[in-house]
Amino acid sequence: MRKALLLLIVLIPSMFSGCFGEEEILSSPEEESTFTHPWERADLSYDDTDVFSRVTINGTYDTDTVRSVYVDVPTITASDGGAGLTGDAVVHLGLWLPVIEGCDWDATNLSEDCKVPVISEIGPYYNDGDVDALTPADRLGRFLIENYVPHGYGVAQVSVFGTGESNHCMDLMGTDEQRGIDAAVSWLGSQEWSNGKVGIIGKSYDGSTPWQAATFGNPYLATIVPMSGLIGVHELMWRNGSMEARGAIMHNGVYGSFGIDGDADDVDNACEGYMEGYVNGPAAYLSGGMVDYAGNTYWTERSFLDRVVENYNGSVYIIQGMQDWNVDPHMAFPIHQIISDSGIEIKTLAGQWAHDYPDRITGHSSQSSGRGLEAYPYTLRWDWADEMLYWFDWYLKGEGEAPALGVEMQDNRGGWRFEDTWPSPDTEYLALEVDTLSPTGAMMGATHSAITFSYGPFEDDVIIAGMPTLHASVTPHAPNSGHMFVEMTDDSGMHLGHAVMDLRFHAGGRDGEVLLTPYQTIIAYMEFLPMDVYLEAGESIHFEVTQTGEDYVPSPAAAGDYTISWAASTLTLPIVYRTCDDLHQAPMQSYGEDSARIC
């Protein structure tokens, strides 16, 4: 009801403005900034002349000369090896502060008017595949510095251990890296010029560092914005025991190369966390990625969610591409609800883009069919700079208006809507006995043909919104289990979603069985990756079951044949019913005759 009233309030003035043919413009620096909710921005115009979005109201402060800072990390001791042996572990950062009249950033006893919050990006790429930490980075640094320093924010670019000018070892999100990040947060929040509020934002690896920071309950950390951010290393590369092809070499084959580059600092990588990476990737492939197998805690140390829920006292803004091929959307859902249920204030923005930012036309425009193309150009969010300003103003300055908490979700045809939770409380769960859907076979393995079945047509327009489940009754033929991949498509063959499982992990999650008993029936509790899929009345959905698909690589321990009893198997679809009245448009875009959806 709240949302409906808000939408009514918004739509009435927009109806009149449309009659007069006028469009509201928020581009003049002389205008006062006014808070707007996402569903109030359809008729607003934003600056789209740069590669990233711009705030509609420019700040009044100039940007001071960048500062180079080395932060001591005393928690790294000799027991950690590397720089701990000499007691000089440091993380390096570049710091930009606003120029405020009467404020000397090197002075003591600064007035409250001279205290500013800090927005930081923390990651491994400065000097390693990107500019150094003292140069605004194109991936996000320029966006932050040019938009928010003039509004009275400090911005910091921080190198994790073993990268840039930070020493010690690159231990791929391990405990050493986490302690280095925590030290940077404490330094940024405790300086004389700081108001004691620090926010962290970043994408991909740089989206894992906000989660890492939040595990400590650091009192200076007020908000985090993980974009396609990892809640754990294991979670990135394994899904129900099934490994992505990159898993075996990702750890040290990719990021480990940052640590060994032939210079004098290579000795810093002589620490446990770095060395363990060479073993745990291949070992996890062979074992199915079992967590804490044989007492090994490598993966648990690199899993963040439980500690965030237990310790964190700030807010969270998740940004996730629903078509992200790198960091899958299960990093956002059901994570959003878990965080919300713990009492942490959270919002999620989830669009039909891939491994990208909400405002980057180059990435959005290059999506393929079934992977975001149908939602373009409604994926482009030129209001994103303002959205972040409103968020930071509230959580780092205590100014403005409280953002609406919940999930701003985009379906695969481009429609945006706001849900209090996702899946929504009014979700209907359609349970189907699979044997009624005419499956074409029951045997699966490396040498067996694909099995197909279908459901439909739907009587009404629907949105499959959530994580469909397939609970399959499976009988392995050998102790080395089996591997199952299921793809969902529409009538045209367009990809809608998929699920995957190593059958040793039939209960779901990260804990599997070393061996299965041959010819003993189990229930494989498969869950599709999160999807938000619009289907018109008269359309059907189709399923194809194969041994594997996408870029998943079955472990040698999951190569066996198995039989599926479809009569004892259930497919469940989470469905919501929404109309155009429930949608809002992306700014500077309008649904029309040439769009995928007409509203």
WOHUUR-V120317 format. One record per residue. RES is the residue in one letter. PSI is psi in degrees with one decimal (NA if undefined). BURIAL is 1 if it has 16 or more other ideal C-beta (glycine too) atoms within 10 Angstrom, else 0. D_CENTER is the distance of its C-alpha to the mean C-alpha in whole Angstrom. Layout:
res->{RES & RES}
psi->{PSI & PSI}
burial->{BURIAL & BURIAL}
d_center->{D_CENTER & D_CENTER}
This chain:
res->{M & R & K & A & L & L & L & L & I & V & L & I & P & S & M & F & S & G & C & F & G & E & E & E & I & L & S & S & P & E & E & E & S & T & F & T & H & P & W & E & R & A & D & L & S & Y & D & D & T & D & V & F & S & R & V & T & I & N & G & T & Y & D & T & D & T & V & R & S & V & Y & V & D & V & P & T & I & T & A & S & D & G & G & A & G & L & T & G & D & A & V & V & H & L & G & L & W & L & P & V & I & E & G & C & D & W & D & A & T & N & L & S & E & D & C & K & V & P & V & I & S & E & I & G & P & Y & Y & N & D & G & D & V & D & A & L & T & P & A & D & R & L & G & R & F & L & I & E & N & Y & V & P & H & G & Y & G & V & A & Q & V & S & V & F & G & T & G & E & S & N & H & C & M & D & L & M & G & T & D & E & Q & R & G & I & D & A & A & V & S & W & L & G & S & Q & E & W & S & N & G & K & V & G & I & I & G & K & S & Y & D & G & S & T & P & W & Q & A & A & T & F & G & N & P & Y & L & A & T & I & V & P & M & S & G & L & I & G & V & H & E & L & M & W & R & N & G & S & M & E & A & R & G & A & I & M & H & N & G & V & Y & G & S & F & G & I & D & G & D & A & D & D & V & D & N & A & C & E & G & Y & M & E & G & Y & V & N & G & P & A & A & Y & L & S & G & G & M & V & D & Y & A & G & N & T & Y & W & T & E & R & S & F & L & D & R & V & V & E & N & Y & N & G & S & V & Y & I & I & Q & G & M & Q & D & W & N & V & D & P & H & M & A & F & P & I & H & Q & I & I & S & D & S & G & I & E & I & K & T & L & A & G & Q & W & A & H & D & Y & P & D & R & I & T & G & H & S & S & Q & S & S & G & R & G & L & E & A & Y & P & Y & T & L & R & W & D & W & A & D & E & M & L & Y & W & F & D & W & Y & L & K & G & E & G & E & A & P & A & L & G & V & E & M & Q & D & N & R & G & G & W & R & F & E & D & T & W & P & S & P & D & T & E & Y & L & A & L & E & V & D & T & L & S & P & T & G & A & M & M & G & A & T & H & S & A & I & T & F & S & Y & G & P & F & E & D & D & V & I & I & A & G & M & P & T & L & H & A & S & V & T & P & H & A & P & N & S & G & H & M & F & V & E & M & T & D & D & S & G & M & H & L & G & H & A & V & M & D & L & R & F & H & A & G & G & R & D & G & E & V & L & L & T & P & Y & Q & T & I & I & A & Y & M & E & F & L & P & M & D & V & Y & L & E & A & G & E & S & I & H & F & E & V & T & Q & T & G & E & D & Y & V & P & S & P & A & A & A & G & D & Y & T & I & S & W & A & A & S & T & L & T & L & P & I & V & Y & R & T & C & D & D & L & H & Q & A & P & M & Q & S & Y & G & E & D & S & A & R & I & C}
psi->{-43.0 & -49.1 & -39.4 & -41.9 & -41.4 & -42.6 & -38.5 & -43.3 & -39.7 & -41.4 & -32.4 & -51.5 & -32.0 & -31.1 & -43.7 & -40.8 & -35.2 & -35.6 & -34.9 & -1.4 & 23.6 & 147.7 & 131.3 & 130.6 & 127.6 & 68.4 & -4.7 & 125.0 & -20.9 & -19.7 & 150.4 & 139.9 & 132.4 & 132.2 & 136.1 & 138.6 & 158.6 & -38.0 & -1.1 & 5.3 & 2.1 & -36.0 & 7.9 & 151.4 & 141.7 & 159.1 & 115.5 & 25.6 & -9.5 & 177.7 & -17.0 & 166.1 & 157.8 & 146.0 & 146.2 & -26.9 & 114.6 & 144.0 & 170.0 & -4.3 & 143.0 & 169.4 & 127.7 & 167.4 & 139.5 & 141.4 & 138.7 & 123.4 & 136.0 & 120.2 & 122.8 & 143.2 & 82.2 & -15.2 & -14.0 & 113.9 & -177.9 & -29.8 & -19.4 & -7.6 & -162.7 & -135.6 & -14.7 & -24.8 & -31.6 & -4.3 & 26.9 & 37.6 & 129.2 & 151.1 & 143.4 & 144.1 & 151.7 & 136.8 & 127.2 & 130.1 & 152.9 & 154.3 & 110.4 & 125.6 & 129.3 & 1.8 & 117.3 & 108.2 & -15.7 & 0.1 & 168.5 & 166.1 & 45.7 & 148.2 & 165.2 & -29.0 & -17.0 & 8.0 & 128.2 & 151.5 & 166.4 & 133.8 & 127.4 & 148.7 & 129.3 & 126.6 & -175.1 & 4.0 & -10.1 & 122.9 & -2.3 & 85.4 & 3.2 & -177.2 & 168.2 & 170.1 & -10.8 & 5.5 & 130.0 & 122.2 & 139.4 & -29.6 & -35.3 & -29.7 & -49.0 & -42.9 & -46.2 & -47.1 & -46.4 & -28.9 & -39.1 & -26.9 & -43.4 & -18.1 & 12.9 & 30.3 & 146.5 & 151.2 & 133.1 & 135.6 & 119.2 & 131.9 & 129.7 & 165.4 & 141.1 & 5.8 & 159.6 & -133.4 & 11.3 & 139.0 & -151.3 & -152.3 & 148.7 & 97.5 & 27.1 & 69.2 & 18.2 & -173.5 & -33.5 & -48.2 & -42.2 & -41.2 & -34.3 & -41.3 & -44.4 & -38.0 & -40.2 & -42.5 & -45.3 & -40.7 & -46.6 & -33.6 & -15.2 & 0.1 & 156.0 & -34.5 & -5.6 & 143.2 & 5.5 & 7.6 & 123.9 & 135.1 & 148.6 & 131.9 & 144.8 & 163.6 & 145.0 & -123.9 & -43.4 & -11.9 & -13.3 & -31.2 & -33.5 & -42.5 & -42.1 & -46.1 & -37.1 & -13.5 & -18.9 & -19.6 & 30.4 & 126.6 & -19.2 & -17.6 & 108.9 & -30.3 & 151.0 & 145.2 & 81.4 & 122.7 & 117.8 & 48.7 & 144.0 & 127.2 & -1.9 & 153.1 & -42.7 & -41.4 & -25.0 & -42.0 & -6.4 & 138.9 & 111.2 & 42.9 & -8.1 & 129.5 & 136.8 & 150.8 & -30.3 & -11.6 & -41.4 & -26.1 & -1.4 & -40.6 & -69.9 & -19.5 & -31.2 & -73.1 & -25.7 & -25.7 & -21.0 & -30.1 & -29.5 & 100.7 & 16.5 & 9.9 & -179.5 & -19.1 & -5.6 & -30.0 & -25.5 & -21.0 & 7.4 & 61.9 & 159.8 & -47.0 & -37.2 & -46.3 & -36.0 & -28.9 & -32.8 & -23.2 & -41.4 & -28.3 & -59.9 & -37.9 & -38.7 & -34.5 & -45.8 & -34.4 & -8.1 & 12.2 & 29.1 & 131.0 & 135.9 & 24.4 & 131.4 & 33.2 & 5.0 & 122.2 & 13.6 & -47.3 & -38.8 & -37.6 & -24.1 & 26.9 & 127.9 & -24.7 & -47.2 & -41.3 & -32.5 & -49.5 & -38.1 & -35.3 & -26.7 & 140.9 & 8.2 & -158.0 & 166.5 & 135.1 & 104.3 & 134.2 & 125.0 & 134.1 & 123.0 & -13.5 & 22.0 & 119.8 & -13.2 & -58.6 & 98.1 & 155.7 & -5.1 & -6.0 & -10.9 & -32.6 & 128.7 & 19.3 & -42.9 & -49.6 & -35.5 & -45.4 & -45.7 & -44.8 & -22.9 & -5.1 & 4.6 & 133.3 & 128.3 & 143.3 & 148.8 & 133.5 & 116.0 & 109.2 & 169.1 & 45.6 & 174.3 & -136.0 & 77.6 & 178.3 & 161.2 & -16.4 & 20.4 & 102.5 & -33.2 & -47.1 & -44.0 & -39.2 & -11.7 & 8.1 & 152.3 & 170.2 & 133.6 & -4.6 & 31.7 & -15.4 & -41.7 & -19.4 & -12.5 & 141.5 & 11.4 & -7.2 & -26.9 & 124.4 & 84.9 & -8.2 & 5.1 & -38.8 & -42.1 & -42.1 & -43.9 & -36.3 & -45.4 & -41.9 & -49.6 & -40.0 & -41.9 & -46.8 & -18.6 & -23.0 & -18.4 & 29.5 & 162.2 & -145.8 & 144.9 & 126.1 & 153.3 & 126.1 & 141.2 & -148.4 & 120.3 & 107.9 & 142.7 & 130.3 & 173.4 & -8.0 & 4.2 & -10.2 & 130.9 & 141.0 & 161.1 & 126.9 & 140.1 & -37.1 & 166.6 & 119.4 & 155.7 & 152.3 & -24.4 & 16.3 & 134.1 & 134.5 & 108.3 & 108.4 & 127.2 & 132.0 & 121.0 & -30.6 & -16.9 & -6.5 & 12.4 & 55.2 & 144.9 & 0.2 & 176.8 & -7.7 & 137.6 & 146.6 & -174.1 & -30.1 & 5.3 & 149.0 & 160.4 & 147.8 & 132.7 & 152.8 & 164.3 & 158.3 & 138.4 & -175.3 & 154.6 & 141.6 & -28.4 & 164.1 & 132.8 & 162.6 & 120.7 & 106.3 & 102.1 & -143.8 & 89.1 & 152.3 & 147.0 & 109.5 & 100.1 & 130.2 & 114.8 & 139.2 & 103.0 & 148.5 & -7.5 & 159.4 & -16.4 & 20.2 & -142.7 & 176.8 & 136.2 & 134.2 & 133.1 & 125.6 & 139.1 & 131.4 & 167.4 & -170.0 & -29.1 & -3.8 & 4.4 & 134.1 & 131.3 & -32.5 & 173.8 & 162.1 & 153.0 & 150.2 & 135.5 & 121.8 & -15.9 & -17.0 & 37.8 & -21.2 & -8.1 & 163.8 & -151.6 & -1.8 & 115.0 & -176.2 & 140.8 & -44.4 & 147.5 & 151.3 & 120.3 & 138.7 & 21.0 & 121.9 & 136.0 & 163.7 & 118.8 & 108.4 & 77.9 & 140.0 & 126.8 & 153.1 & 151.6 & 138.9 & 154.1 & 96.1 & 120.7 & 130.9 & 132.4 & 156.4 & 136.1 & -12.9 & 154.5 & 167.1 & 151.5 & 146.9 & 140.9 & 125.1 & 124.1 & 173.1 & -41.1 & 172.3 & 179.6 & -131.7 & 26.6 & 138.5 & 110.4 & 134.9 & 150.6 & -23.9 & 5.6 & 41.9 & 8.1 & 166.3 & 159.1 & 159.8 & 139.5 & 126.7 & 98.1 & -26.2 & -22.8 & 18.8 & 144.4 & 132.2 & 128.9 & 127.1 & 123.8 & 118.8 & 136.2 & 154.5 & 118.3 & 148.9 & 179.7 & -25.2 & -20.1 & -3.2 & 154.4 & 153.6 & 149.4 & 141.7 & 144.0 & 14.7 & 151.7 & 137.8 & 137.9 & -167.3 & -28.6 & 1.8 & 166.8 & -28.2 & 134.5 & 121.3 & NA}
burial->{0 & 0 & 1 & 0 & 0 & 0 & 1 & 0 & 0 & 1 & 0 & 0 & 0 & 0 & 0 & 0 & 0 & 0 & 0 & 0 & 0 & 0 & 0 & 0 & 0 & 1 & 0 & 0 & 0 & 0 & 0 & 0 & 1 & 0 & 0 & 1 & 1 & 1 & 1 & 1 & 1 & 1 & 1 & 1 & 1 & 1 & 0 & 0 & 0 & 0 & 0 & 1 & 1 & 1 & 1 & 1 & 1 & 1 & 1 & 0 & 1 & 0 & 1 & 1 & 0 & 1 & 0 & 0 & 1 & 0 & 1 & 0 & 1 & 0 & 0 & 1 & 0 & 0 & 0 & 1 & 1 & 1 & 1 & 1 & 1 & 0 & 0 & 0 & 1 & 1 & 1 & 1 & 1 & 1 & 1 & 1 & 1 & 1 & 0 & 1 & 0 & 0 & 1 & 0 & 1 & 0 & 0 & 0 & 0 & 1 & 0 & 0 & 0 & 1 & 1 & 1 & 1 & 1 & 1 & 1 & 1 & 1 & 1 & 1 & 1 & 1 & 1 & 1 & 0 & 1 & 1 & 1 & 1 & 1 & 0 & 1 & 1 & 0 & 1 & 1 & 1 & 1 & 1 & 1 & 1 & 1 & 1 & 1 & 1 & 1 & 1 & 1 & 1 & 1 & 1 & 1 & 1 & 1 & 1 & 1 & 1 & 1 & 1 & 1 & 1 & 1 & 1 & 1 & 1 & 1 & 1 & 1 & 1 & 1 & 1 & 1 & 1 & 1 & 1 & 1 & 1 & 1 & 1 & 1 & 1 & 1 & 1 & 1 & 1 & 0 & 1 & 0 & 1 & 1 & 1 & 0 & 1 & 1 & 1 & 1 & 1 & 1 & 1 & 1 & 1 & 1 & 1 & 1 & 1 & 1 & 1 & 1 & 1 & 1 & 1 & 1 & 0 & 1 & 0 & 1 & 1 & 1 & 1 & 1 & 1 & 1 & 1 & 1 & 1 & 1 & 1 & 1 & 1 & 1 & 1 & 1 & 1 & 1 & 1 & 1 & 1 & 1 & 1 & 1 & 0 & 1 & 1 & 1 & 0 & 1 & 1 & 1 & 0 & 0 & 1 & 1 & 0 & 1 & 1 & 0 & 0 & 0 & 0 & 0 & 1 & 0 & 0 & 1 & 1 & 0 & 1 & 1 & 1 & 1 & 1 & 1 & 1 & 0 & 0 & 1 & 1 & 0 & 1 & 1 & 1 & 0 & 1 & 1 & 1 & 1 & 1 & 0 & 1 & 0 & 0 & 1 & 0 & 1 & 1 & 0 & 1 & 1 & 1 & 1 & 1 & 0 & 1 & 1 & 1 & 0 & 0 & 1 & 0 & 1 & 1 & 1 & 1 & 1 & 1 & 1 & 1 & 1 & 1 & 1 & 0 & 0 & 1 & 1 & 1 & 1 & 1 & 1 & 1 & 1 & 1 & 1 & 0 & 1 & 1 & 1 & 0 & 0 & 0 & 1 & 1 & 1 & 1 & 1 & 1 & 1 & 1 & 1 & 1 & 1 & 0 & 1 & 1 & 1 & 1 & 1 & 1 & 0 & 1 & 1 & 0 & 0 & 1 & 0 & 0 & 1 & 1 & 1 & 1 & 1 & 1 & 1 & 0 & 1 & 1 & 1 & 1 & 1 & 1 & 1 & 1 & 1 & 1 & 1 & 1 & 1 & 1 & 1 & 1 & 1 & 1 & 1 & 1 & 0 & 0 & 1 & 0 & 0 & 1 & 0 & 1 & 1 & 1 & 1 & 1 & 1 & 1 & 1 & 1 & 1 & 1 & 1 & 1 & 1 & 1 & 0 & 1 & 1 & 1 & 1 & 0 & 0 & 1 & 0 & 0 & 0 & 0 & 0 & 0 & 1 & 0 & 0 & 1 & 0 & 1 & 0 & 0 & 1 & 0 & 1 & 1 & 0 & 0 & 0 & 0 & 0 & 1 & 1 & 1 & 0 & 1 & 0 & 0 & 1 & 0 & 0 & 1 & 1 & 1 & 1 & 1 & 1 & 1 & 1 & 1 & 1 & 1 & 1 & 1 & 1 & 1 & 1 & 1 & 0 & 0 & 1 & 1 & 1 & 1 & 1 & 1 & 1 & 1 & 1 & 1 & 1 & 0 & 0 & 0 & 1 & 1 & 1 & 1 & 1 & 1 & 1 & 1 & 1 & 1 & 1 & 1 & 1 & 0 & 1 & 0 & 1 & 0 & 1 & 1 & 0 & 0 & 1 & 0 & 0 & 0 & 0 & 0 & 1 & 0 & 1 & 1 & 1 & 1 & 1 & 1 & 1 & 1 & 1 & 1 & 1 & 1 & 0 & 0 & 0 & 0 & 0 & 1 & 1 & 1 & 1 & 1 & 1 & 1 & 1 & 1 & 1 & 0 & 1 & 1 & 1 & 1 & 0 & 1 & 1 & 1 & 1 & 1 & 1 & 1 & 1 & 0 & 1 & 0 & 0 & 1 & 1 & 1 & 1 & 1 & 1 & 1 & 1 & 0 & 1 & 0 & 0 & 0 & 1 & 1 & 1 & 1 & 1 & 1 & 1 & 1 & 0 & 1 & 0 & 0 & 0 & 1 & 1 & 1 & 0 & 0}
d_center->{29 & 28 & 25 & 28 & 31 & 28 & 28 & 32 & 32 & 30 & 31 & 35 & 35 & 33 & 36 & 38 & 37 & 36 & 40 & 41 & 39 & 37 & 33 & 32 & 31 & 29 & 30 & 33 & 33 & 36 & 34 & 33 & 29 & 28 & 25 & 24 & 22 & 20 & 22 & 25 & 24 & 25 & 28 & 27 & 27 & 25 & 26 & 24 & 26 & 24 & 21 & 19 & 20 & 22 & 23 & 26 & 28 & 28 & 29 & 32 & 32 & 32 & 30 & 32 & 32 & 29 & 30 & 30 & 29 & 29 & 28 & 30 & 28 & 31 & 29 & 29 & 33 & 35 & 34 & 30 & 32 & 31 & 32 & 32 & 36 & 37 & 35 & 34 & 30 & 28 & 25 & 25 & 24 & 25 & 26 & 26 & 28 & 30 & 34 & 35 & 39 & 40 & 37 & 38 & 35 & 37 & 39 & 39 & 40 & 38 & 38 & 35 & 35 & 34 & 31 & 28 & 24 & 22 & 18 & 17 & 15 & 15 & 15 & 17 & 18 & 21 & 24 & 22 & 21 & 21 & 24 & 25 & 23 & 26 & 25 & 23 & 20 & 20 & 16 & 15 & 19 & 21 & 19 & 19 & 22 & 24 & 22 & 22 & 25 & 28 & 27 & 27 & 24 & 24 & 22 & 21 & 20 & 20 & 20 & 19 & 22 & 24 & 23 & 24 & 27 & 26 & 28 & 28 & 25 & 22 & 21 & 18 & 16 & 19 & 21 & 23 & 20 & 19 & 22 & 22 & 19 & 21 & 24 & 22 & 21 & 25 & 26 & 25 & 25 & 29 & 30 & 33 & 32 & 28 & 28 & 26 & 23 & 20 & 16 & 14 & 11 & 10 & 7 & 7 & 10 & 10 & 7 & 9 & 12 & 11 & 11 & 14 & 15 & 15 & 17 & 20 & 21 & 22 & 24 & 23 & 19 & 19 & 15 & 12 & 9 & 6 & 4 & 2 & 4 & 7 & 9 & 11 & 13 & 15 & 12 & 11 & 14 & 16 & 16 & 19 & 20 & 20 & 19 & 17 & 20 & 19 & 18 & 22 & 22 & 18 & 19 & 22 & 23 & 20 & 19 & 23 & 24 & 23 & 26 & 29 & 30 & 34 & 34 & 35 & 32 & 32 & 33 & 31 & 29 & 31 & 29 & 28 & 25 & 25 & 28 & 26 & 23 & 26 & 27 & 24 & 22 & 25 & 26 & 23 & 24 & 28 & 27 & 24 & 22 & 23 & 22 & 25 & 27 & 31 & 30 & 27 & 24 & 22 & 19 & 19 & 20 & 16 & 15 & 14 & 13 & 17 & 18 & 15 & 17 & 20 & 20 & 18 & 20 & 18 & 15 & 12 & 10 & 6 & 6 & 4 & 7 & 9 & 11 & 9 & 11 & 10 & 7 & 7 & 6 & 8 & 5 & 6 & 9 & 12 & 10 & 10 & 14 & 14 & 14 & 16 & 19 & 19 & 20 & 17 & 17 & 13 & 12 & 9 & 10 & 9 & 11 & 12 & 11 & 10 & 9 & 10 & 10 & 12 & 15 & 16 & 19 & 19 & 16 & 16 & 20 & 20 & 18 & 20 & 22 & 20 & 16 & 16 & 20 & 21 & 19 & 20 & 21 & 19 & 16 & 17 & 17 & 19 & 19 & 16 & 18 & 20 & 17 & 16 & 19 & 20 & 17 & 19 & 22 & 22 & 20 & 22 & 25 & 26 & 27 & 26 & 25 & 23 & 20 & 19 & 17 & 15 & 13 & 14 & 13 & 15 & 17 & 18 & 21 & 19 & 20 & 18 & 19 & 18 & 18 & 19 & 17 & 15 & 17 & 20 & 23 & 25 & 23 & 26 & 26 & 28 & 29 & 31 & 33 & 32 & 36 & 37 & 34 & 37 & 35 & 37 & 37 & 36 & 36 & 33 & 33 & 33 & 36 & 36 & 35 & 32 & 32 & 32 & 32 & 31 & 31 & 32 & 33 & 31 & 34 & 32 & 29 & 26 & 22 & 21 & 18 & 16 & 16 & 20 & 22 & 24 & 27 & 29 & 32 & 33 & 35 & 35 & 38 & 37 & 36 & 33 & 32 & 30 & 26 & 25 & 23 & 23 & 22 & 23 & 24 & 26 & 30 & 29 & 27 & 24 & 21 & 19 & 17 & 18 & 19 & 20 & 22 & 24 & 27 & 27 & 24 & 26 & 25 & 21 & 19 & 19 & 23 & 26 & 29 & 31 & 33 & 34 & 37 & 39 & 40 & 38 & 36 & 32 & 30 & 27 & 24 & 22 & 18 & 17 & 13 & 12 & 14 & 16 & 19 & 22 & 25 & 29 & 32 & 34 & 31 & 30 & 27 & 28 & 27 & 27 & 28 & 28 & 28 & 25 & 23 & 20 & 19 & 20 & 23 & 25 & 26 & 30 & 30 & 29 & 31 & 34 & 35 & 35 & 36 & 34 & 36 & 35 & 37 & 35 & 32 & 30 & 27 & 25 & 24 & 22 & 23 & 23 & 26 & 25 & 27 & 27 & 28 & 25 & 23 & 23 & 23 & 20 & 23 & 25 & 25 & 27 & 27 & 31 & 33 & 31 & 27 & 26 & 26 & 29 & 29}
